[in-house]
Amino acid sequence: MRDVLPSEKLLRRIEWVNGFLLAVMTLGAWALFSIQMAVGVFLGGAIATASFQVLKWQLGRAFGTPGKIPSKGGLFASYYLRFLGTLFLVFVVMYYGWADPIAFVVGLSVVILSIVLVGGVEYLVVSAKRGDS
């Protein structure tokens, strides 16, 4: 067995699982339902993934330099600008009816699902190594 993954490897695994889930869920929506559902899943997943990538960049920039404490105001402002940008994109997609609402929400949850899956696997690996399972 292995120890807990370093943070960069864990983040790359979450990103990989996120891309895989987005592709599988988009193709599944297309095959099982319609192209409109597939577009909804894809748009939701693309918006959530973009928001996650911007958050990763923001936190890396804010906390990347050891010994440098980020300013609370700048961190707060950049976080809420990202949030408002994501909210604007969600509003535009829903207002113009580019996606089915249910499929869109499914797409928006792809990042959370990938974090839960990777975290669950890591928990099982650590538990198995300790012998707690």
C-alpha positions as CSV (number, residue, x, y, z in Angstrom):
1,M,0.0,0.0,0.0
2,R,1.0,3.6,-0.3
3,D,0.8,6.6,1.9
4,V,-1.5,9.6,1.3
5,L,-0.8,11.3,-2.0
6,P,1.0,14.6,-2.0
7,S,-1.3,17.6,-2.6
8,E,-0.2,18.2,-6.3
9,K,-0.7,14.5,-7.2
10,L,-4.1,14.5,-5.5
11,L,-5.1,17.7,-7.3
12,R,-4.1,16.2,-10.6
13,R,-6.1,13.1,-9.9
14,I,-9.2,15.1,-9.0
15,E,-8.7,17.0,-12.3
16,W,-8.3,13.8,-14.3
17,V,-11.4,12.2,-12.7
18,N,-13.3,15.4,-13.3
19,G,-12.5,15.3,-17.0
20,F,-13.3,11.6,-17.2
21,L,-16.7,12.0,-15.4
22,L,-17.6,15.0,-17.5
23,A,-16.9,13.1,-20.7
24,V,-18.7,10.0,-19.6
25,M,-21.7,11.9,-18.2
26,T,-22.0,14.0,-21.4
27,L,-21.8,11.0,-23.7
28,G,-24.3,9.1,-21.4
29,A,-26.8,12.0,-21.5
30,W,-26.5,12.1,-25.3
31,A,-26.9,8.3,-25.6
32,L,-29.7,7.9,-23.1
33,F,-31.6,11.2,-23.5
34,S,-30.9,13.8,-26.1
35,I,-28.3,16.2,-27.4
36,Q,-30.0,19.0,-25.4
37,M,-29.4,17.1,-22.2
38,A,-25.8,16.4,-23.2
39,V,-25.3,20.1,-23.9
40,G,-26.7,20.9,-20.5
41,V,-24.4,18.4,-18.7
42,F,-21.4,19.7,-20.7
43,L,-22.1,23.4,-20.1
44,G,-22.6,22.8,-16.4
45,G,-19.4,20.8,-16.1
46,A,-17.4,23.3,-18.2
47,I,-18.5,26.2,-16.0
48,A,-17.8,24.3,-12.7
49,T,-14.4,23.1,-14.0
50,A,-13.4,26.6,-15.1
51,S,-14.4,27.9,-11.7
52,F,-12.4,25.2,-10.0
53,Q,-9.4,26.0,-12.1
54,V,-9.6,29.7,-11.4
55,L,-9.9,28.9,-7.6
56,K,-6.8,26.7,-7.9
57,W,-4.9,29.5,-9.5
58,Q,-6.1,32.0,-7.0
59,L,-5.2,29.9,-4.0
60,G,-1.8,29.0,-5.5
61,R,-1.0,32.6,-6.1
62,A,-2.2,33.7,-2.6
63,F,-0.5,30.9,-0.6
64,G,2.3,29.8,-3.0
65,T,5.0,31.9,-1.5
66,P,6.1,30.6,1.9
67,G,6.3,33.3,4.5
68,K,4.1,35.7,2.6
69,I,0.7,36.3,4.1
70,P,-1.9,37.3,1.5
71,S,-4.0,40.4,2.2
72,K,-7.5,39.5,3.3
73,G,-9.1,42.2,1.2
74,G,-7.5,41.1,-2.0
75,L,-8.2,37.4,-1.3
76,F,-11.8,38.3,-0.5
77,A,-12.3,40.4,-3.6
78,S,-10.8,37.9,-6.0
79,Y,-12.8,35.1,-4.5
80,Y,-16.1,37.0,-4.8
81,L,-15.2,38.2,-8.4
82,R,-14.8,34.5,-9.3
83,F,-18.0,33.6,-7.6
84,L,-19.9,36.5,-9.4
85,G,-18.4,35.5,-12.7
86,T,-19.6,31.9,-12.2
87,L,-23.0,33.1,-11.1
88,F,-23.2,35.3,-14.3
89,L,-22.4,32.4,-16.5
90,V,-25.0,30.2,-14.8
91,F,-27.6,33.0,-15.2
92,V,-26.8,33.5,-18.9
93,V,-27.1,29.8,-19.6
94,M,-30.4,29.5,-17.8
95,Y,-31.8,32.8,-19.1
96,Y,-31.2,32.0,-22.8
97,G,-32.3,28.4,-22.3
98,W,-29.1,26.9,-23.7
99,A,-29.4,23.9,-21.4
100,D,-32.0,21.7,-19.7
101,P,-32.0,22.8,-16.0
102,I,-31.7,19.3,-14.6
103,A,-28.9,18.3,-16.9
104,F,-27.2,21.6,-16.1
105,V,-27.3,21.0,-12.4
106,V,-25.9,17.5,-13.0
107,G,-23.0,19.1,-14.9
108,L,-22.4,21.6,-12.2
109,S,-22.0,18.8,-9.7
110,V,-19.3,17.0,-11.6
111,V,-16.4,18.7,-9.8
112,I,-17.9,17.9,-6.4
113,L,-18.5,14.3,-7.4
114,S,-14.9,14.0,-8.5
115,I,-13.6,15.4,-5.2
116,V,-15.8,13.0,-3.2
117,L,-14.8,10.0,-5.3
118,V,-11.0,10.7,-5.1
119,G,-11.4,11.6,-1.4
120,G,-13.3,8.4,-0.7
121,V,-10.7,6.3,-2.5
122,E,-7.9,8.0,-0.5
123,Y,-9.8,7.3,2.7
124,L,-10.2,3.6,1.8
125,V,-6.5,3.3,1.0
126,V,-5.4,5.0,4.3
127,S,-8.0,2.9,6.3
128,A,-6.8,-0.3,4.6
129,K,-3.2,0.5,5.4
130,R,-3.9,1.1,9.1
131,G,-6.1,-2.0,9.2
132,D,-9.2,-0.2,10.3
133,S,-11.5,-1.6,7.6
